[in-house]
Structure formats: C-alpha cells, structure tokens
Amino acid sequence: MKLKNNQSALILETDENGEIIVEVISGDHKGITGALCKAMAIKLMQDVDFQEELMEMLDEDNETMPEGDGINTDKDVLT
C-alpha cells in the first residue's frame, strides 16, 4: 500500500485469537491525518463504550449504517 505524504490510514486485522490489532500507517505522522488516525486508534483500543457501540452496529447487520454514507470501501483506493 502506498500513501501520499499527506495521507494516513488505519489498518485493522484480527490475530489468531480473534483479537483486533490496530495499526496506523502514515506519511504525515506530525500532520492532521496522522494525528486523527492515532486518535481513532486510541479510541478503538481504549474506549469500551465506543467498542460496544461498534459491536452493536455489527450485530444489527448494518441497519444503523445508512446507505450512501459517503464512505468509499473500494479496496483499490489504498493501493
């Protein structure tokens, strides 16, 4: 995956125990995109209420996520 100098990304993966691993990749560690990704990673890993909210969204089979939410999930975007 190649990122431009002004881009950052969160990489989520599961380990062999089913635990989520969060990694921040950035060409902009000192800029806004790097800072936002780091903040989101910390929230994902440390905020139990946020984790529960995410799991509820998954359990509801994406009913709470509106269609056409503007999020590009095309895997080719990050290549």
Summary of the structure (lengths in Angstrom):
residues: 79
radius of gyration: 14.1
end to end distance: 4.8
largest distance: 37.0
contacts: 157
relative contact order: 0.16
helix: 39%
strand: 18%
